[in-house]
Every structure is written in structure tokens, then in C-alpha cells.
Amino acid sequence: MDLLAFAGWCEASLLGTTVREVGWAFAVIESIHLLALSVIGGAILLVDLRLLGFGLTRQSVSELSRDAQPWQDISYVIMLVTGICLFSSEATKCYYSSPFWFKMGSLILVTIFTYTIRRRVVRAPEGKIGRPIAGLVAVTSMFLWFCVGAGGRWIGFSG
Amino acid sequence: MSLLPFAEWLAGTSGSIALHESLFMYPVIESVHVLTLCLFVGMSVLLDFRLLGFGLKKVSVTDITDRLLPLMFVGFFIMVVSGVLLFYAIPIRSYQSVWFRLKVIMLIAAGINAWTFHSTIYKRVHEWKESPVTPRRAKLAGALSLFLWAGIIVNGRMIAYNWFDCDMHQSKFIAWAAGCTAEQQK
């Protein structure tokens, strides 16, 4: 099935129609999407800034990442679920939106990066990862998440 | 006292018009405002979670306030500057938005909550800073902060919707709450 047909199917689905036709639904779901953004932002930044030597430097990176992991995972799921609801209400518009594709590309990259390389680095025993590598991982993570966020915001501005 | 004349004057300044009409500046400023949530509210949520016992339990409360509050202040500064610019770009509609008004009220409440926390239970923080279970007053402050900031974010997002704008027909209550003039409501 090609993507445009898939987008059309999403839009015609019960979920897509409901979000589009219930006056407040889109705004409310979008607000939840934003609330989860604040939490995921805090969880990611806590660890990334720590990798760069800012914030809670008296705690080890692995200790902080264990604390931040559940918040990161929970808010990721909330963002995904609310994101799917928002998408399905205007899937065809998203299909023709370059910021949307930019966001999805960045999201796939950052998800893979976060749950493979970054996970390994933040879980490593103290002193095993050199500062340049730790810094590079933190900057890459923040940059990719920034692309996701900025791309997301830009969907609303374009078209 | 109405600040409407001030908003009207602001809307007529060249800076406001330029910002309002610019193709990129307004979206860029708004994106900065939204994404800074991660830094500002993100850090403040971490402290609230610690106060409520949701996590960072082994981290001393003063570690969080000493090391994360400076980051939070950086975020807050960016929030205020970008927020003022957003208001400056659309002064009259923002001033007459019930969402914006609610947001300001909740911002003031969040400020009072933070001030109360710092001037009461936080004064004795060395007695409880290492304990994973915080005093009730501290928990209350954390819960209130979470609630207020969530409300501020939601209200802020809703400003973009025109359901309660003065140039549409509104109920008496909304027209009053938004400060719509009789002229606009004709």
C-alpha cells in the first residue's frame, strides 16, 4: 500500500474522524502532547547535560539515567499515542508536509540512537567512557531531539 | 482599570507590526518559546517529582535546587523574553484572550507557590533534604507546582484557538472575562 493511500485510510478511520470532528479533541490532545514534551525534555536534558558536566554532577551518569528512564519511556509512549491521534486527523496534510517528514526522520534516528548507543554510554560504569565521547553523545542526542521538536512545531506553521 | 489602551498603543508601534507581519520571526520565536519548555518546565518537574517521591530519591533536595535551579533560571529567562515578544506581536488579541488571562493568573499563583515553599518548609531543608520521603508541605508545593505549570502550558496552547475571541459572538460571561468592548460585541 502506498503512503498516500495509507494517509487517506488513517484520515477516514474512526480515530481520524473523531479527532477531526469533535471540536475540542485536537486542542486537548495537542496539549497532552505538549505536557509530555516537558517531561521527556526534562528526562533527556538531565542526563545529556550531566554527560556534558552540567547539573547533578555529584551523581553518576548511570544513576541519573536509571532515575530518568521510566519518565523518558512513559512520556515517549504518551507522545507517540497522542501523536498518532493528531496525525490521523490530518494525515493527508502531513503526507504533503516536509516538516512532518523531517520530524519523522529525526524521530526514527533519535529513537534508534537513544535506545542503542546512548543507552550503552549512559549505563556504562563510571570512568569507562571518555569525556569527548560522552559529550559527543549528549550533543548528538540534544540535536536530534531538537530536530524532532522544531520539525513538529513547523508542521503547524507550514501549509 | 483596563490595559486595553496600552495594548492598542503597543499594537500600533512599528516593532509590533514588523513582528506580526514577519514571515519567519514570529514562528521562530514561538518555536523557541515552546521548546524551552523542555529546559524550564523539564527541570522544575524534576524537582517536583523529587518532592513528591516519584524519583531521584537518593539525590539530596539541595543538590537539585543548587544544581538544577540555575538551569531552570536560564530557561525561565528565555521563556519570559520570547513570551513578551509574542505578546508584543499580537497585543490586543492576547490581552483580550481568556486563555492568556488564565495563564497570567496561574503564573502568578505558581510564583506565590514557589515563594511560599522557599520561605517556609525549604528554610528547614537540611533537616529533610536527604530523606526520600519529604514533609507534607513540600509534597503539597510539588503537587501545586505540577498542576499550575500543566495549566499554564495548556492555557498557553489554547491562546491560538479563536473560540472565545471578541470578534465572535460571546456569552455575557466570556465577553466580561475577556474584557471585550461593547463595540466589538455588536
Interface residues (C-beta under 8 A of the other chain):
Chain A: A27 E30 S31 L34 L35 L37 S38 V39 I40 G41 G42 A43 I44 L45 L46 L49 F54 G55 L56 T57 R58 Q59 E63 L64 D67 A68 P70 W71 W145 F146 G149 A150 R153 W154 F157
Chain B: P27 E30 S31 V34 L35 L37 C38 L39 V41 G42 M43 V45 L46 F49 G55 L56 K58 V59 D63 I64 R67 L68 L71 W149 A150 I153 V154 R157 M158 Y161
